[in-house]
Amino acid sequence: MEALWGTGILNHPFYWSFFAAYCLIYTFGYLVVFRNWSPKHRPEASSCFISFVHGTPAAVMAMTAIMAAPGGWEFEAPNTYFQSIVLDYSIAYFTVDLLHYIIFYPGDYLFIAHHLATLFVFITCRYLVFHGALAILVLLVLAELTSFCQNVWTLAKMHKAESVVAAKVYDYLSPPFFSLYTVARGFLGPLFFYKMSIFYLSGKARNVMSWWISLSWILVVGTAISVSILWVVDHWLELFRERTTKEEKKAI
């Protein structure tokens, strides 16, 4: 653990630069971009704002870092310099967004737990074992593949009562967004998780990371994927109920 604090987070300039940038972007979103939004929605909208900055860029950088790695698709390969920067970029984002939830939504235990678990995996990969970034970055790509659509959808959902345009965006975007989310989190995610789990359970990575690290990664990732599947199923059902209610009202 000495490596984690002694030579890791506390002394790494990229992390602190990204952290400061996300804090400034969040503040700009809260005080300027969404200044006319209701106090109820301003914090969540500002969270979406920094997610725009993180999501798609992180996915592109992660894919680039994966393809450029000299070790190829090896789960136990040491983290490259660029992979480490991508991890710093995401760690900084999740730290700021975690602070957002702790300050504004301290009762949202699910999201707080999600961010803490994500940070645990990212931080141990980046600052403790220095290996295994391939698996983490592939999962990051799959997670952030839907990020842009999810942020637009979330903003539209929050603002649909005050804006006809937002209501239309919410209605039109829901089916394709849920479909993309289902493919990424419901099919591709579990398939990769299965491959990742088989590798780490085989013990092939025991020379570069402790058993408790690899097993905790499996537990955290498996739980996150399960929660994502439950989330999208619940929203598909909600969408179906909304569409059914509208059709019934038209028929009257």
C-alpha positions, 0 to 999 in steps of 0.5 A: 500500500506504500506504493499507492500513497507514497509514489502514486496518487499524491505525487502524480501530476496528471491526476491532479491536473485532471482533477482540477480541470474536472472541478473547474468544468463542474463549477462552470456548468453549475454557475454558468451553463445551467444557472437558469435550471432549478436548484433540484436539477442543477447539480445533476446537470453539472454532473452530466456536463463533466461526464460529456468531457470524460465519456467519449474522450475516455473511450477513444483514448482507452481504445487507442491505448489498447491498440498501441500496447506492445504486449497486445491483448494480454491481461497480465501485461504491465500498464503502458505509459499512455494506459496509465494516463487514461486511468488517471483521466478516469480516476480524476473524473470518478473522484469529482463525480463521487464528491458531487454525490456525497455533497448533493445526493448523500442518500444515493447509496447505489451511485456512491457505492458504484463510484467507490467500487470503480475507483477501487479497481482503477486505483489498484490497477494504476497505483498498486499492481501496475498491471492489468490495464487492458481488461480495465480499459476494455470495460471502460470503452464498453461503459462509455460507449453509451455515455454521450447518449445517456447524458443527453437522455438524462438532461432531456428527462430532467428538463422535459417538463419545462421544454417541448424540445427536451420532451421530444428528445427524450421520447425519440432518444429513449428506444435507440439509447436503451438498445445501444445500452442493452448491446454494450452492457447486456451482451458485450460486457458479460461476454468480455467479463466471462473471458476476463474471469476465466483468465484471472481465476486460472491463476495466470496473473498470480505473478503480477497481482495478488489473488485478492486483487484479481478476485475483487476485480471480478466481484466488482465488475460482475456486480456492476454489470448485473446492476446495469442489466437490471437498470436497462430492463427496468427502463425498458419496462418503464418505456413500455408502460409510458407508450402503452398509457399514451396509446390508451389515452389516444384511443379514448 
